[in-house]
Amino acid sequence: MKIYRFLLCLVLCTVIVFSPVCSAKTVSSECDISDVAVPMSSDSVEAPVGTVLDIKARSAILLEPDTLTVLYESNADEPLPPASITKIMSLILIMEAIDSGTLKLEDVISTSEHAASMGGSQIWLKVGEGMTVDDLLKATVIASANDATVALAEAVAGSEEGFVALMNEKAQKLGMTGTVFKNATGLDAEGHISTAADVARMSAELLRHPLIKNYSTVWMDTLRGGESELVNTNKLVRFYEGTTGLKTGTTSTAGYCLAATAKRGDMELVAVIMGGETSPDRFEGAKKLLDYGFANYSVAKIKPDFKGGTKIKVTGGEEKFVPLSAAGEIEMLLKKSESANTTQEAELPESVPAPIKKGDKIGEIKVFSGDDIIGNIDIIATKSVKKMNFPRAFALMIRGLFTA
């Protein structure tokens, strides 16, 4: 296997260095692309909840991104250098700029001297070279290109320094208390740190932008009319069912890092590995976390048992009763053992005072798993009832006399 990986790395590096089109324009990846084409084990982890997983990394976490529920963690709050998974925050700000119209995918960005000077992973942008936002996103997400990332950062904030200030501001808004960014790329810098828990939180935020998956799910692509080949540094995209992203990271200080996302059915998960000793360790570690999550949890749709036609007495209103209904079903993250054993209990007052507006909450349905409350569904009024006043009461009395 070691010989196979060495030969594969030699072939890939030969393609990188001796591209017949332009030796400097083919992507320079984090130089562990020797591993990305090696198939992963197809065995799934079926460990029950509470199992301690064998993950070879300094830090790990598994998160459900909609509810931010932590499903598994190991040393998840230790500040560590995050390498290129830093770019998750950069991508959040870039996606926000696209959503607001500040950037458009078809916009052409001219490469600055600073952006062109980035080392590490790159697409060898030349000073003054123009490239669309769409292509720069491909390079950033698929190949982790530092020069492309900085070009986008400068387009958003005018400078990398200004962009980094925005990154740290956003981190604080997201509650990422263990994170300090010093650059937009994840290149090693003193004081540039994050935690697995913070990376998982910002990964969940990035997933709120559906556009990211147009790039993070791509295995191979090209730039410059086919001159430059991009190979996704995240091998899970090719070898793990349901993978939706998200970002690898590797430096000599950080070791091997990965924020991996995958979706099966209605449930998406975020697995973060930081400080892996080898590239296979991070991918196998993320796979174990994701397998664990999919094996033990599911998103259940809870439909209310509360039936239509129910009504409740109104005091001091123009009408004696107001009809009620449940506000709708809810989706909940549950252990699979719980999803088939839920019960419901409606809580309503004996009466409600007028005035009442359509849609007002009147009571609630409590959803239980055993004795534990795991969720609530509102019970609402389906019509408005005005408060009774003297003129209205007198008019109703007169009408009653003539219709008796």
N, C-alpha and C positions, 0 to 999 in steps of 0.2 A: 504493500500500500504506500509506504514512504517513497519507493522508487517511482510508483505511478504518479504521485503528487509532484515529485521533483521534475519528472518529464513534462507533466502538464504545465507546471509553472514555467519551465524553460520554453515551451512552445508559445505560451501566452506572452511571456516577456519578449520573445523574438518578434511576435506580431507588433508589440508596442514599440520596440526600438527600431525595427527595420520596415515600418510601413512603407510600401512602394509609393504612396501618394505624398506623404510628408512625415518624416520621422518624428517630428515634434508635435504633430497634431493629433495623433491617436492618444486616447485617454491614458493618463497615468493614474492608476487606482492605488488604493492604500497598500499596495504590494503584498496583499494576501489573496489576490484573485486566483492563486493556485488552488485554493480550497473551494471556491464557489461552485465549480462544476462537478465536484465529487459528490455523488448521491449520499443522502443521509439514511440512517437506519429507518426502516418502515415500522418498527415495533412501537406500539403506543404505551404510554404510562397509564396504568389503571389504578394507581394508588388512591386509597380512600382519603377523605378529608382528615387532616391531622398528621398525615405522613410527612416525615422530613425527607425532602428530595435531595438526591446526590447531585449537587450543582457545583461545578468547579469554577467558582468566581468569588470575588470579595463581597459582592452585593447582588441581590436579586429581588424582584417583586413581580407579582401578578395582580393586575387591576382590571375591574370591569369599568369601562370608561364612562358610561352613561350615569351611573350612580356613584362613581369613584370608590366603589367597594373594593377593599384589599382582600384578595382570596388566598394569597400566600406571600410571605416575605422572609428575607434573611438579610439582616444587617442593612436594611433598606435606607437608613438615615445617615449612613457614614458619608461625609463629603469626600468625593473622589474626582480626579480629572475625567471629564466626560468625552474627550476626543470629539469626533465628528457628529456624535448624537447631539452636540450643541446646535447643529443645523436645524434641529426640530423647532427650536425657538425662532431661528432666522426665518424658517418657512412659515411659521404662524404669522409673523409680521408681514411677510411678502403676500401671503394669502389675504390678509386683511386689506392690504393696499389694492389688491386686485378686486376684492369684493366692493371696496369703496369707489373704484374707478380711477384711483390714483395711478395705477399701473394697468396696462392692457396686455394680453398675451402677444398681440402682434406688434407691440412697441419694440423698436430697435434701440438697444443700449450700446453706446460706444465704450470700449474698454479703457479704463484709466491706467496710468502707470502703476498705481498702487495695486489695483486688482490683478494686473498682469504679473506682478512680482511675487504672488503667493507661491509657496512651495507645497510639498506634499501632493495629495490628489489634485489633479488639474486637467484641463482640456487644452492647455497651452494657448490661452488667449494672447494675442499680440496687442500692443498699445494701439488704440484707435480702431481695432477690429469691431465691427458691429454684429450683434447677435440678438435675436428676438428674445423677449421674456420667456416665451414658450421653450425655446431651445436651451436657455440658461437654466430653466427649471429642470429640464431633462437631465442636464449635466450635474446639477446640484443634488437631485434626489437619487438618480440612478447610479451615478458614478462618484458622488460625494466631492465634486470639483470645488476646490477652495477659490479659484479665480472666478468662477461663475457665481459663487455665493456672494463674494465681495462686490462684484459688478451689480448684482441685484440689490445688495444692501445700500450701496451708494445711490442707486436710483430711487430708493425709498426715502433715505434720510440725508442725502447729500454727501455723507462721509461714513466710513466704517465706524469712527468714534461716535458719531451721532446715532448711528444704528444700534451700537452696543448699549448706549444709554436707554434706548427704547426697549431693548431686550431685557435689561435689568428692571425697568419699570413694569413691563408685562409680567415678569417673573414674580414680582411682589404682589401684583393684582391676582395672580393665580395661587398665591399662598406658598410659593416655592422658597421657603425660608432658609434652605441649605444651599442655595445657588448664588454664585457670582460669576457673571460673564465678563471676560476681558477682550474677546474678539468674536467675530461672527462665524468663525469656521470650526473652532475646536482645536486649532493648533496649540500645542503645549505653551502655557504662559503661567507665570507665578500668580497664584490666587484665583485661577480660572477653575471653578469647582461646581459640582452638582451632586445630587444623591439619586439613587435608583427611584426613590419615592417621588422626587421632584420631576425626574425624567418621565416617569409614568404619567404624572399629572399633565405635563405639557404635551405629551403624546396624545392624551385624551382630548386636549384642546385642539390640536392639529386635526384630529379626526372629525371635528365639527365642520371642517371645510372639505366637502366632497371632492373638490377639484384635485386634492393631493393624490387621490388614488389613480388618477389618470397617469401619474408618473410612478408612484411607489409600487404598483403592481406589474410594471414592465420589466421583463427579463433582459431583453437586448434592444438597442435602438442605435441610430446613427445621427451624426451632425455633419454640417458642411457638405451637404449633398452626398453623403455616404463616405466621405473621406475619413471621418473620425467615428470609431465604433465605441458604443457604450455597453458595458456589461454590468448588470446590477450586482453590487457588492453584498447584497442580502440573498444568500442561497435559498432561504426559505421560500422566496417568491417562486422558485422553480420546483422545490421538493416538498413543500408542506401544504397540505390541502387547506384552502380558505385564506391563505396569506394575503393581507392587504397592505403590508409595508413593514417596517417604516424607515429605519435608518441604522446603519452600522457606524462604528467608530474605532479607530486604531491609532495609537501613538505609542512610543516607547515608554512614556510615563503612565499613560492610562491603561495600557494593555489592550485587551480585546473587549469591545463593548457592543451592545446591540439593544435597540428598542424594536421589538417585533410585535406586529399586530396581525390578528387573524379573525375571521368571522365564519361561523357555521350556524345556519338557521338564523334565528333572531338575535343571537348573542355574539358580540365582538369582545375580544380580550386584548390587553396590552401586557407583554412580558418584557421586562428589562433585565439585562445582564450587564454588570460593570466589573471591570478588573478580571476578566477571564485570562487564563494563562496562555491559551492557544485559540486560534480561530475556530477549530472544531468544538472547543469547549463552549464557546458562546452560543453557537447554533444548537448544539445538543441541549444546553441548559435551557434555552428559550423554548425548544420543542418540548422538553419535560414539563415546563411550566404550563404551556398551552394545552398539552395533553391532559394534565391534571385538571385544569379548568374546565375543559370540554367534557371530561369524564364525570365530573362531580356537580356541575352547575348548569342551569338552563334559565332562559327568560320565559316565565310563564305568563300567559294572558288570563287574568282573573276576571270572569264575567260575574256581575252582581246577581245574587239570587232574588233581590228585591223586585217584585213584580209591579207592572204598570197598573193604574187604576186605584192605587192607594191614595187616600186623602187624609187630611188632618184638620181638626177644628181650628177656626180662626176666632179670636176674641176682638171685639171692637171694630169689626170690618163690615164692608158692604155685603160680603158673602160669608156664609157660615163655615164653609170648608174651602181648602185649597188643595188641588191635586198635586201629587209628588211623583218623582221618578229618580232613578239613580243617574249620576252625572256621566256614567260610561264605564267601560272596562278599564283596567289598569294592567300595565306590564311590570312584572317584578322579577328580580334576580333571586332565584331560590336554589337551594340544594335539590338535586333530583329526587332525593328521598322525601322531600317536603312537598313537592309540587302536586302530588296526587292526594295529599292528606290535609288540604286546607278546609277551614270552616268559616262561616260568616255569621255576624250578628248585627242586626239593625238597631240603632239607638235613635229614638225620636221623643220629643217632649209630648205631653198630652195635648197641648194646644200652643198656638203661636199668635202674638198680637199683630194687628194690622198697624201700619201698612206693610205689604209684602210685595216685592218686585219679582217678576219672573226671573228665575235663575238664582234667587237667594238660597243660601245653604240653610236647610231646616234641620238636618241631622246627618248621620254618617253610618256607613257600613264598616264595621271592623273586621278585618281578615285575620284569621288565626292560623298558626301552625302549632298544633298542640295547645299549650297555654300561652304561647307568645304571640303578641300582636305584630304582624309583619306588614300591614298596610291598611289604608283607609280609602273608601269610595264615598264621595259626598252624595247626600240625598238632597235634591233641590226642588223648589216650587216650579211648576210648569206654567203658571199664569200669575198675573198681578192681582192683588186685592187691595182696594183703596180703604183708607180709614173712614169709619162712619163719622159724619158730622150732623149737626142738628137739621139743617135744611134737607139733607139727603134722608135722614131718619123720618122727618115729617112727610116728605114726598112718598116714601115707601108706606107710611101709615095710611095716608089718604088713598093711595092706590089699592091697599089691602081692603079698605072699606068698600070700594066700588067693585072689587073683584070677588068679594066674599060670597 
